Amino acid sequence: MLYKEITYLVKNKKLMTNKVFFEQVGGSHYKDFEIQPSEFINKNNLLFAEGNAIKYICRHSKKNKAEDIKKAIHYLEMILHRDYPDDSI
């Protein structure tokens, strides 16, 4: 994509709002999302466990399938234990 086209899309909020979110090291499983998980996580100031759960949920169908869902569940269990210890599994 040409720089001019990217600039237009960013200004019209059709793509990510910061060029750093165009980059991905080690794969391309996030590139097709309209909003990259990392951008969503950072803009919403989410904690580590919440961010990882979102990341694994978003990428499961493009990367590690059931393993990523299990990882997301693991992070959700961490959140339960951290924030709701009386209700934890």
PyMOL commands that set and color helices and strands:
alter all, ss='L'
color gray80, all
select helices_A, chain A and resi 3-11+19-22+37-43+48-59+66-83+85-87
alter helices_A, ss='H'
color red, helices_A
deselect
rebuild
show_as cartoon
